[in-house]
Amino acid sequence: MKFLIDECLHTSLVEVARQRRHQANHVNWLGLSGATDWDLMPRIVAEDFTFVTNNARDFRKLYAKEEIHAGLVIIVPQVAPSRQRELFDAVLEAIAAEETLVNEVIEIVEEAGEAILRRYTLPP
């Protein structure tokens, strides 16, 4: 898969993806820091990025408008970079056998200290 990490998440998530043999880049490294969410969407869709963010509310709305997309990963809790890496790695482990997340969303949340993945289709 080809991941694009949002600026609200640490740049070290790129290396987490690359260690698992995925392509990855960070919004900041593409000169897109400060771009509005709706300005990012055309690039995300055009380049078939699976987008990784913790901005659940805005990107759920934007992805719901897309007929087809390469997937969305939402790391729900606002946590330190080390925990972001652990949670993202847990997502990558869960999808290790898959080649794509077409029209799927994976959210990882923490409940009582445990990481829980929720997966659903968007648009429904």
C-alpha positions as CSV (number, residue, x, y, z in Angstrom):
1,M,0.0,0.0,0.0
2,K,0.9,3.6,-0.4
3,F,0.3,5.7,2.7
4,L,0.2,9.4,3.2
5,I,0.5,10.5,6.8
6,D,-1.3,13.7,7.9
7,E,0.5,16.6,9.5
8,C,-1.4,16.0,12.8
9,L,0.6,12.8,13.2
10,H,4.3,12.4,13.7
11,T,6.6,12.0,10.7
12,S,8.1,8.8,12.3
13,L,5.0,6.9,11.1
14,V,6.5,6.9,7.6
15,E,9.3,4.7,8.8
16,V,6.8,2.3,10.5
17,A,5.1,1.8,7.2
18,R,8.4,1.5,5.3
19,Q,9.7,-1.2,7.7
20,R,6.6,-3.3,6.7
21,R,7.5,-2.8,3.0
22,H,4.9,-0.1,2.2
23,Q,5.4,3.1,0.4
24,A,4.8,6.1,2.7
25,N,5.2,9.9,2.8
26,H,4.2,12.7,5.1
27,V,2.1,15.7,4.2
28,N,4.9,18.0,5.5
29,W,7.5,16.4,3.2
30,L,5.3,17.0,0.1
31,G,5.0,20.7,0.8
32,L,1.4,20.4,1.9
33,S,1.6,21.4,5.5
34,G,-1.2,23.9,6.3
35,A,-3.3,22.8,3.3
36,T,-6.9,22.5,4.1
37,D,-8.5,19.0,4.3
38,W,-10.6,19.6,1.2
39,D,-7.4,20.7,-0.7
40,L,-5.6,17.5,0.3
41,M,-8.4,15.2,-1.0
42,P,-7.8,15.6,-4.7
43,R,-4.1,14.7,-4.3
44,I,-5.0,11.8,-1.9
45,V,-7.5,10.4,-4.5
46,A,-5.4,11.1,-7.6
47,E,-2.3,9.4,-6.2
48,D,-4.2,6.4,-4.6
49,F,-2.9,7.2,-1.1
50,T,-4.3,5.4,1.9
51,F,-4.5,8.4,4.2
52,V,-3.6,8.2,7.8
53,T,-4.9,10.9,10.2
54,N,-6.4,11.5,13.6
55,N,-8.9,14.1,12.2
56,A,-11.8,11.6,12.1
57,R,-14.7,14.0,11.8
58,D,-13.5,16.0,8.8
59,F,-12.1,13.1,6.8
60,R,-15.1,10.8,7.4
61,K,-17.2,13.6,5.7
62,L,-14.7,14.0,2.9
63,Y,-14.4,10.3,2.2
64,A,-18.1,9.8,2.3
65,K,-18.3,12.0,-0.8
66,E,-15.8,9.9,-2.8
67,E,-17.1,7.2,-5.1
68,I,-13.9,5.3,-4.8
69,H,-10.8,5.7,-2.7
70,A,-7.7,3.8,-1.5
71,G,-8.7,3.7,2.2
72,L,-8.6,5.8,5.3
73,V,-6.8,4.9,8.6
74,I,-7.8,6.9,11.6
75,I,-5.7,6.9,14.8
76,V,-8.3,8.2,17.2
77,P,-6.5,9.0,20.4
78,Q,-4.3,12.0,20.6
79,V,-1.2,10.3,22.0
80,A,2.6,10.7,22.0
81,P,4.6,9.8,18.9
82,S,5.8,6.5,20.4
83,R,2.2,5.4,21.0
84,Q,1.1,6.6,17.5
85,R,3.8,4.3,16.1
86,E,2.5,1.4,18.2
87,L,-1.1,1.9,17.1
88,F,-0.2,2.4,13.4
89,D,1.9,-0.8,13.6
90,A,-1.1,-2.6,15.0
91,V,-3.2,-1.5,12.1
92,L,-0.5,-2.6,9.6
93,E,-0.3,-6.0,11.4
94,A,-4.0,-6.4,11.1
95,I,-4.0,-5.7,7.3
96,A,-0.7,-7.4,6.5
97,A,-2.2,-9.9,4.1
98,E,-4.2,-7.3,2.2
99,E,-3.1,-5.4,-0.9
100,T,-5.6,-2.6,-0.7
101,L,-8.3,-1.0,1.5
102,V,-10.6,0.2,-1.3
103,N,-13.5,2.2,0.2
104,E,-12.6,1.0,3.7
105,V,-11.9,2.8,6.9
106,I,-10.0,1.4,9.8
107,E,-10.2,3.2,13.0
108,I,-8.0,2.3,16.0
109,V,-9.1,3.4,19.4
110,E,-8.0,2.8,22.9
111,E,-10.5,1.5,25.5
112,A,-9.3,0.7,29.0
113,G,-5.8,0.7,27.7
114,E,-6.5,-1.8,24.9
115,A,-6.2,-1.0,21.2
116,I,-9.3,-1.9,19.3
117,L,-9.7,-1.8,15.5
118,R,-13.0,-0.9,13.9
119,R,-13.4,-1.4,10.2
120,Y,-16.2,-0.2,7.9
121,T,-17.1,0.8,4.4
122,L,-17.2,4.4,3.4
123,P,-19.2,5.4,1.5
124,P,-21.7,2.8,2.7
